[in-house]
């Protein structure tokens, strides 16, 4: 009668260690990134607070109702948005005329009739106007920490 012994060889241990290392690189590292580093964090939250504090969002043109503020951050490109939407039945021309004066008075530099820029929180922010659509006016500031380019 032969007795078989179960043992672990050095080559088996090395093979197992290699496979575990590969598995960590293939699955563990991406999972760690997605769980702990991916997406919006404290820097984007601070930028969002700075954008939301801009006075240009506090009041709309004459005839605009009470603004509904909002904030968001895109986890993929880390762009941060702060804005307000107002009930408004006026014209797009009246909106542009109002912000043509109100935005520069608060340090915003015009790029187009419906787009302005300003340095906020260490990056360039862009103020955009979405003229009344469906009786609602949207005024929005967008920026990202990387300064990825002009948003309007």
PyMOL commands that set and color helices and strands:
alter all, ss='L'
color gray80, all
select helices_A, chain A and resi 10-36+42-52+55-57+92-105
alter helices_A, ss='H'
color red, helices_A
select strands_A, chain A and resi 68-73+79-87+109-112+115-120+123-130+136-144
alter strands_A, ss='S'
color yellow, strands_A
deselect
rebuild
show_as cartoon
